[in-house]
């Protein structure tokens, strides 16, 4: 079952490369997306599945894997339908590389979710970088090539630092006289004997390396460029899927530190990164003239919220795990809707895009509702998760953190709000009504469904989802 | 410590190549030097762990990729875009060389203070690894051409590789292969992007890549 989850998108990617027709190739996306989602449900239902016989203990599904697989698969499945509509609109550009890379990207994210070996996790995360770089370059202009180059260099160097961190962790085992292995269960078992200085050095490098990929401030500089220049569907997958996978790698790092009895130091580092990310996002969101870059800073903000939730622990960890899901789905709504508005106006500057609600009513409403959801307004699901994190902060007695958290969230709400409102309302500029994009069910259906899901999750959290999130949170709370 | 000697010779060569890379403006020579450096590094597992199956395959794979395939991709990339020299680095060659010297000296002093296990004490692996990491970083920061930035990334990876030599038993062969494959594909994609940069901007200087800012 797990093998199928990894092989299906990989083979799909190879097959997409061989299909000659630009018109029919995109149809492979929803086929693979749906099949992947079905397989994911089986894996989640299956509970503790046996590890792959051939791969030893390198590929195992635990509670984190289930949560991340669900997020990635759900988001990808939605995006795959949207991509069919999008690629039909861009038919003259061809899509061989685009479709292949999307599917390989899905395979790499799935592999990262189930990897039980730090080396394998690294390989998978680096593969996501390589597979997503051509996606960012799809628009083929000067700006997108600049964004692609920055993304490629920054993330590759960041990931190289993470590799150094992994080697330091292995050296910590060597120096501590423990068994030298990067298999995750071996690490958790032996971590108590690891040499502390090397382990801490390793943690710092892992935090910086995977933190670059997740986009914590001040390592986030690739994010606004890449999200701004990539097509909306790629932005959705980066902001919802890739960052979740990178955050998973950070959660694994935290697990190791907890097992080594050094969790307090790790949590402090997470808290600091989280607050800095919130602060950066608050500064750059204000008067942001480009609504796709605005979403990138919102992504930085939510990575910060996740890090703070995990750092505080207790009920906030539950909130953070739930927020991982909510953030990914809401980012899907926002990026897909923003992509539609961008195409209709052929611009993403605030001055040139106004009155979207008259030209693309569905996308503009979705964009507005998505903004309300992501900033934590009830009744959407991010409200529940952000409120849970906040409750955890205050019951834990971290009043300063709580105060800063609320302050930054308020600033971001106002900053995002002014940009979003001026995009959605007002009168559309005359000459901008002339692109050939019109809303169809293919490009509005997916964000609508995603918005419905977060609305439902906000009103009523079904038992299976609740236990999935609770089990993931329990992994971090178990003290060795 | 006797069996370390050939490995130490190779590591000293790696440091010399680091200095050459920091001081040279000829891209062709730089790429070839990185190739030789990678080739030399790929021999290290043989000296360190003997001629076992694992180290033979690792050495062979690393040699093929670091010594041949990746340099070939980069050489092809600069042939396509007709450039030979790094014209204006952000920081001159002499200052970068000085910084490189300082970093190398610092690496040696610093690694004396690290809590290493007994058999690694006094070995050249850690200081040379650190110095190579620093060289890669310097190249990444001070150079403007996309290709020299890619070279900086490769040198950085070489530094990580040197450090990884000490821990070969932690890295199973499959994972090592995956790491090398990722590196190859990353350089392949970088090569394509370089080509596109050159086509769009008719230069490969990354300082042209500066329209995206706040």
Interface residues (C-beta under 8 A of the other chain):
Chain A: X117 X119 X120 X122 X123 X126 X127 X129 X130 X133 X134 X137 X140 X141 X142 X143 X145 X146 X147 X148 X149 X150 X152 X153 X156 X157 X160 X163 X164 X167 X170 X171 X173 X174 X175 X180 X181 X182 X195 X197 X198 X224 X225 X228 X229 X284
Chain B: X115 X116 X117 X133 X140 X146 X149 X150 X153 X156 X157 X160 X163 X164 X166 X167 X169 X170 X171 X172 X174 X175 X176 X178 X179 X181 X182 X185 X186 X189 X190 X192 X193 X196 X197 X200 X201 X206 X209 X210 X211 X212 X214
